[in-house]
């Protein structure tokens, strides 16, 4: 890993938690927390997860924890989200293809 990679990754993860807050919090507060697709976690669950797993120490990490705590106090813990159900056909190789080479032909 390049020097400073871990610190950069922590900063990017913390930034994404706050960007997500800007996208998701208005819909949560408006009561439109659900998604049309039941395979996608609810917005509140996504936001609480991102805020509670935000890395680092200092004022921004403290703010992320405060927002997560406020959501938990207001709404409780989010219900568990269903696991994504991906069709197995998308996880396998196309017919006739080997793991490391081109299609026979």
MODELLER restraints for C-alpha pairs under 7 A, 6 or more apart:
rsr = mdl.restraints
at = mdl.atoms
rsr.add(forms.Gaussian(group=physical.xy_distance, feature=features.Distance(at['CA:10:A'], at['CA:55:A']), mean=5.70, stdev=0.5))
rsr.add(forms.Gaussian(group=physical.xy_distance, feature=features.Distance(at['CA:10:A'], at['CA:56:A']), mean=6.60, stdev=0.5))
rsr.add(forms.Gaussian(group=physical.xy_distance, feature=features.Distance(at['CA:13:A'], at['CA:54:A']), mean=6.45, stdev=0.5))
rsr.add(forms.Gaussian(group=physical.xy_distance, feature=features.Distance(at['CA:14:A'], at['CA:54:A']), mean=5.20, stdev=0.5))
rsr.add(forms.Gaussian(group=physical.xy_distance, feature=features.Distance(at['CA:14:A'], at['CA:55:A']), mean=6.26, stdev=0.5))
rsr.add(forms.Gaussian(group=physical.xy_distance, feature=features.Distance(at['CA:17:A'], at['CA:50:A']), mean=5.32, stdev=0.5))
rsr.add(forms.Gaussian(group=physical.xy_distance, feature=features.Distance(at['CA:17:A'], at['CA:51:A']), mean=5.63, stdev=0.5))
rsr.add(forms.Gaussian(group=physical.xy_distance, feature=features.Distance(at['CA:17:A'], at['CA:54:A']), mean=6.65, stdev=0.5))
rsr.add(forms.Gaussian(group=physical.xy_distance, feature=features.Distance(at['CA:20:A'], at['CA:47:A']), mean=6.70, stdev=0.5))
rsr.add(forms.Gaussian(group=physical.xy_distance, feature=features.Distance(at['CA:21:A'], at['CA:47:A']), mean=6.51, stdev=0.5))
rsr.add(forms.Gaussian(group=physical.xy_distance, feature=features.Distance(at['CA:24:A'], at['CA:43:A']), mean=6.13, stdev=0.5))
rsr.add(forms.Gaussian(group=physical.xy_distance, feature=features.Distance(at['CA:24:A'], at['CA:47:A']), mean=6.92, stdev=0.5))
rsr.add(forms.Gaussian(group=physical.xy_distance, feature=features.Distance(at['CA:27:A'], at['CA:33:A']), mean=6.10, stdev=0.5))
rsr.add(forms.Gaussian(group=physical.xy_distance, feature=features.Distance(at['CA:28:A'], at['CA:43:A']), mean=6.84, stdev=0.5))
rsr.add(forms.Gaussian(group=physical.xy_distance, feature=features.Distance(at['CA:28:A'], at['CA:44:A']), mean=6.38, stdev=0.5))
rsr.add(forms.Gaussian(group=physical.xy_distance, feature=features.Distance(at['CA:33:A'], at['CA:42:A']), mean=6.01, stdev=0.5))
rsr.add(forms.Gaussian(group=physical.xy_distance, feature=features.Distance(at['CA:33:A'], at['CA:43:A']), mean=5.46, stdev=0.5))
rsr.add(forms.Gaussian(group=physical.xy_distance, feature=features.Distance(at['CA:33:A'], at['CA:44:A']), mean=6.55, stdev=0.5))
rsr.add(forms.Gaussian(group=physical.xy_distance, feature=features.Distance(at['CA:34:A'], at['CA:42:A']), mean=5.36, stdev=0.5))
rsr.add(forms.Gaussian(group=physical.xy_distance, feature=features.Distance(at['CA:34:A'], at['CA:43:A']), mean=6.75, stdev=0.5))
rsr.add(forms.Gaussian(group=physical.xy_distance, feature=features.Distance(at['CA:35:A'], at['CA:42:A']), mean=6.43, stdev=0.5))
rsr.add(forms.Gaussian(group=physical.xy_distance, feature=features.Distance(at['CA:39:A'], at['CA:82:A']), mean=6.00, stdev=0.5))
rsr.add(forms.Gaussian(group=physical.xy_distance, feature=features.Distance(at['CA:39:A'], at['CA:83:A']), mean=6.47, stdev=0.5))
rsr.add(forms.Gaussian(group=physical.xy_distance, feature=features.Distance(at['CA:39:A'], at['CA:84:A']), mean=4.93, stdev=0.5))
rsr.add(forms.Gaussian(group=physical.xy_distance, feature=features.Distance(at['CA:39:A'], at['CA:85:A']), mean=6.81, stdev=0.5))
rsr.add(forms.Gaussian(group=physical.xy_distance, feature=features.Distance(at['CA:41:A'], at['CA:81:A']), mean=5.00, stdev=0.5))
rsr.add(forms.Gaussian(group=physical.xy_distance, feature=features.Distance(at['CA:41:A'], at['CA:82:A']), mean=6.92, stdev=0.5))
rsr.add(forms.Gaussian(group=physical.xy_distance, feature=features.Distance(at['CA:42:A'], at['CA:81:A']), mean=6.86, stdev=0.5))
rsr.add(forms.Gaussian(group=physical.xy_distance, feature=features.Distance(at['CA:44:A'], at['CA:78:A']), mean=6.61, stdev=0.5))
rsr.add(forms.Gaussian(group=physical.xy_distance, feature=features.Distance(at['CA:45:A'], at['CA:78:A']), mean=5.36, stdev=0.5))
rsr.add(forms.Gaussian(group=physical.xy_distance, feature=features.Distance(at['CA:48:A'], at['CA:68:A']), mean=5.45, stdev=0.5))
rsr.add(forms.Gaussian(group=physical.xy_distance, feature=features.Distance(at['CA:51:A'], at['CA:64:A']), mean=5.19, stdev=0.5))
rsr.add(forms.Gaussian(group=physical.xy_distance, feature=features.Distance(at['CA:51:A'], at['CA:65:A']), mean=6.27, stdev=0.5))
rsr.add(forms.Gaussian(group=physical.xy_distance, feature=features.Distance(at['CA:51:A'], at['CA:68:A']), mean=5.73, stdev=0.5))
rsr.add(forms.Gaussian(group=physical.xy_distance, feature=features.Distance(at['CA:52:A'], at['CA:65:A']), mean=5.97, stdev=0.5))
rsr.add(forms.Gaussian(group=physical.xy_distance, feature=features.Distance(at['CA:52:A'], at['CA:68:A']), mean=6.20, stdev=0.5))
rsr.add(forms.Gaussian(group=physical.xy_distance, feature=features.Distance(at['CA:54:A'], at['CA:61:A']), mean=6.53, stdev=0.5))
rsr.add(forms.Gaussian(group=physical.xy_distance, feature=features.Distance(at['CA:54:A'], at['CA:64:A']), mean=6.96, stdev=0.5))
rsr.add(forms.Gaussian(group=physical.xy_distance, feature=features.Distance(at['CA:55:A'], at['CA:61:A']), mean=6.70, stdev=0.5))
rsr.add(forms.Gaussian(group=physical.xy_distance, feature=features.Distance(at['CA:96:A'], at['CA:103:A']), mean=5.78, stdev=0.5))
rsr.add(forms.Gaussian(group=physical.xy_distance, feature=features.Distance(at['CA:96:A'], at['CA:104:A']), mean=6.43, stdev=0.5))
rsr.add(forms.Gaussian(group=physical.xy_distance, feature=features.Distance(at['CA:97:A'], at['CA:103:A']), mean=4.64, stdev=0.5))
rsr.add(forms.Gaussian(group=physical.xy_distance, feature=features.Distance(at['CA:97:A'], at['CA:104:A']), mean=6.91, stdev=0.5))
